[in-house]
């Protein structure tokens, strides 16, 4: 049985390369807490533009790697959309 490719050195190098750039979250545009505990919702995670579940061949591709908050990455799931979820806008009251 093959191991998890996200535990290997090539994946860790990709994570370290992206972390060193200190980019904002590609989904919401806000700064990422790179020094936060990895379990914190606003901490850094590596996200993939094309989800690995749909394109496993792009797991280690730098052009597919994006910096994201843990919360943003989790809420996006494996969708390919780049638009974050937003609350529906309420219409103003007509006078």
N, C-alpha and C positions, 0 to 999 in steps of 0.2 A: 504494500500500500504506500502510495506517495504521500509525503508530508505536505503541510500547508505551505504554499509558496510565499505567503505573507510573513512567514517566520524566517525566511532565508536572508542571507547577506545582500543579494541584489535588491530585494525589496527595502531592506533597512537603509541601503545607500540612497535609494530613490527618496525615501522619507527624509533622510538627513539633508539631501541636496535641496529639497523643497523647503524644509524648515529653515535652512540657512538664508533663504531669500526674504523671509519675514514679510510675506505678501499679505494683504487683507483677504478676507473671505471672498471667494469668487461668486458666492451666491447672494450675500446680503451687502457686501461692500464695506463692512465695518472691520475695524482692527481685530486681530486674533490675539488672545492671551497665550503667547508662546511659552511663558514660564509657569502657567497654571498646571495643576495636577491633571494628568491625562483623562481623568474621569469627569472633569468639570465640563459643563455644557458649552462654555465659550473657549475651550482649549483647542489646539490645533489637531486636525486630522487630515490625512491625505484623501482627497476625493478624486474620482475618475470622471472625466467628461463623458466618456462612453462607459456605462456600467460594466464591471468585470463579469457580472452574471450573464450579460449579453455578448460581451467581447473579451473573453479570457486571454486572447492573444495580446491585448493591450495592457495587461497588468503592470508591466515594467517599462512601458513607453513614457518617456518624459513629456511628450506632447499631449498625453492624455491625463497627466497628473495636475491637480489643482489643490490649492490650500483652502480649507474650509473649517468653520466651527464644527465641533462635534454635533451640536444641535441641528445646524443647517444640513449637514451631511446626512444625519439620521432622518430628518423630515423629508428629504428629497427621495430617499430610498433608491430604487434602481430605475427611476424614470430618467429619460434622456433630456427632459426639458431643463433649460438653464434659468427659468424664471422661478424665483422663490414664491411660496404661497403667500398670498396677501388676503386680508379681510375684505369682503365685498364693501363697496362704497355705498353709503346711504344717500339717497336723494334728499336735497334740502326741502323743507316744507314750503309749499306754494302759498303765497299771501294773496 
